[in-house]
Amino acid sequence: MAVRPRRKPNKVRFFAMFAGLIVVGVGLVYGLHFVANPWALALPGRPALTGYWQGVVPYGPGDDRRAVLHLTDDEPSATDRCGDCPDLRGGIKVCEAGRAEIYEIWGDPLNYRGTRFSLHTRSHDEGPGVRLKELDGDWDGDLLRIRTSFTTLAADGRVAAGSGSSTVSFDMTRADEADFEDPSCR
């Protein structure tokens, strides 16, 4: 019986197979992410829920304020294994008296396609003023329809008595990063 000589390891073949496995693995992770979160992937003729949005929030009679929203999705990561983390996060800037009030936002889509969602808000401003509460919205391509209410903070940081307000609704349309970075508050 003849003994076959052992082949020498081929380093090029090894590295090609290793690189191929990495590409397949990354493609699988991101592919599954977008299958599970179709609202996060923009396709031709079908924009994503994530991105930049702008609109006008009616705070009260004669008090309409420009707002710019930035939504991102929680992309998969090898180090972030949070199963309860929000799928959506970002920020919203609301113009007030020549400056932008900045909010941190986070939340989740309420259905598989992301056509309904709910976002929590946390203002970076301290002190008295009118603040946005939760944002509940509907998404249809290039239009967000958002419902919210407001709370009024007193000078001591407590919620002012009788500050609950009725729900207001407003629309937001597509914007870009420049709109978010400089919301042009006048």
Helices and strands as residue ranges (DSSP letters): H 11-36, G 38-40, E 51-60, E 63-73, E 88-96, E 99-109, E 116-123, E 129-132, E 135-140, E 143-148, E 150-153, E 168-174, H 177-181
